[in-house]
């Protein structure tokens, strides 16, 4: 029959190997969420007057590192290598801190997004026709979210672009791609809502998803830290003899 210490070590080894697989899956999830946040939210965040948060970049870097180091965790558990187990435990602590940083930065940014995005949108309207990058981002935003201007289409009427070209609104504000000139009938062909309210709700809600994913995956690391430390404490220090 197995002795109690050996049985405990076997349970710890199998548990840490199972965790390493879950850890690898968590790293892959981090990578996917980071890529999604970078691609899906990047264009909207580019219009904000504030600096973009570091959450997507942190998730990308952490996810890549986790995928690589998960194999180390499995290897260190299988070989019962004390030094590798300690190194793995230290890395899990670093991942925990990185995940918490990403999640908290996303949560904190949600509180500040309204001020920065309103200012950024107004600047984008003012620079329309001068800054092609922002103009393209703004047109894509208005088409994608079916919105026009900051609070309404009237924001466009006093912009330098409209006054210079004697225009009303860009085509991206129109439901019909052929245009929607303003007239006595009103603005029935325009997207009725301003972009500020729609984008604030969209980015704020999705930032909450990013934060939740980051914080949830960070808490998962506590299990791995405990397992790695327990197993490292039970592995005796030894010198490998030459064969």
N, C-alpha and C positions, 0 to 999 in steps of 0.2 A: 504493500500500500504506500501511497505518497505521503511523505512527511508533511507536517503542517507548513513549515517555512517554504518547502518546495512548491506546495500547492498554492500558497499565497503569491509566490514569485510567478508561477504560471498564470494565475489570474491577472496579475498586474501586467505581465507581458502581453497577454492576449487583449487586455483592455486597452493598453497603450497602442497596440497595432491597429485595433479597431478605431480608436480615436484618430490615429494618423490618417486613416482612410477618410473619416468624416472631416478631418482638418483639411485634407486635400480637396474634398468637395466644397468646403467652405471657402477655400482659396479661389477655386474656380468661380464660385458664386460672387465673391468680391470682385474678381476680374470682370465678370460679365456686368455687374451693377456699375462698376466704375466706367466701363466702356459705354454703357447705356447713358449714364449721367453726362459723360463728356460729349457724346454725339447728340443726344436728345435735348439736353439743356444748354449746351454750349452756345448755340446761336442766340438764345434768349438772354443768357447771362452776358454775352458780348455787348448788348445794348445798355447794360446797367452802368451807371456812373461809378459805382463802387467796384473795387477789385473783386474778381471772381473768387469764390471760396476754394480752399484746397482740398475739399472732400473728394471729388472725383479723382484727382491726381493721387491722393493718398491711397484710395481704394485700389487704383491700378497698380501702384508700386507694391502695396502690401499683398494683394492677390497674387501677383507674380512670384514674390518671395515665398509666400505660403505654399504654393504649388511645389516649388523646388524643395523647401525644407520639410515638407510632409514626408518625402521619401527618406530623409535623414532620420525622422522620428521612427519610422517603421524599421529602418536598418538598425538604429541604436537599441530598439526594443528586442529585435530578433537576436542580436549579438550580445545583449546585456553588457554593453560597453559603458562604463561609469562616466567617463569623460564626455562621450557623445550625449548621454542622457542629460547631463548637467547643461551642456551647450544647447540642447534642444529645449530644455526648460527655460533657459535665459532668453532664447529666441521667442518662445511663446509669451513671455512677459513683454518683450518688445512689440509683438503683434497686438497684444492686449492694449498697450498704450497707444499704438497707431490707430487701432480701430476706434478707441474712445475719442481720440483727437478728431478723426474724420466725422464721427457721429455728432460730437459736440459742435464742431465748426459748422456743420450743416444746420443744426438746430439754432445756433446763434445767428447764422446768416438769415434765417427765415424772419427774425425779428427786425432786421435792418433792410430787407429787400425793397420795401415800399418806397422809402425815401430815395434810394439810389436808382431804382428803376424808373420812377417818375422823372427824375432829373435827366437820366440817360435817354429816355424816350423824347423828351422835349428837345434835347440837344440833337438827336438824330433827325427830328423834323426840321430843325433850324439848318442843319448841314445837308439836307437832302439835295442831291444834284451836285454837291461838292465832294462828299466822301462816298465813293462808290461802294465800298465795303459795307458801311452802315446802311446805305440806301438799299442794297440787296437784302441785307438782314431784315430791314424794316418791311420791305415789300413781301418777303417770305413770311414774316410774322403776321402781317395783315391778311394775307391769303389763307394761311394755315388756320388761324384762329377766328377768321371772319370778323375782323374788327377794323376800326379806322380812327386814326389819331390817338391822342393820349386819353382824353375823356369822351370825345366825340369827333365827328368829321369837321366841326367848326375850328378845331385846332389847326387844320391845314390852311384855312383861308387867309391867315395873316403871316404865313411863312414866307421867307425870301424867295423860295422856289415858286410859290403860287403867284406872288406879286410880280416876279420877273417875267414869267411866261404867261401871265394873265390866265392862269389855270385855276382849277378848283381843288381837285383831289387827284392823287395818283390812281392809275388803273387798278392797283392792288386793293383799293378801297371799294371797288365796284363788284357787285354780284355777277354782272355780265362782263366778260373779258373785253368787249368792244367799247366799254366806257359807260359813264353815267353822269352826264352833265347836270349841274344843278339848275333848276328853273323854278318857275312859279308853282309847279306841281309839288315841289319839295324835294326831299332826298330819298325817295322810295327805292332807288336802285343801289343805295349804299349799304355797307355793313352797318347796322344800327348802333353797335356798342363800341366804346373806346377800348384800346388795347391794354391800358393800365390795369383795369380790374380783372380782365381775363388772364393776363400773363401773371399777375401777382398770385392769383388763385392757383394757376397751373404750376408755376415754379415752386411756390410755397408747399403745395401738396406733394409734389414729387421730391422736393428736398426732405420732406418728412419721411418718405419711403427710403431714401438714401441713408438718412440718419438712423432709422429703425434697423435697417439691414446691417449697418456698420456696428451699432451698439449690440445688436443681437449676436453677431459673429464674434465680437470682442468678448462677450460674457462666456461664450463657448470655450475660449482659451483657458479659463480658470480650471476646467476639468482636466485638460491636458497638462497644465502646470502641476496640479496635485499628483497626477499619475506619474509624471516624469520624476518629480522629487521623491515620491515614495519608492519608486523602483531604483533610483540612483542610490538612495539611502540603504537599500537592502543588498545592493551588489557590492561584494567585498573588493577592496583595493587589491589588485594583483598585478604581477609582472608576467607578461606572456613569455613562456620559455620557448627557445628555438627548437624547431622540429629536427 
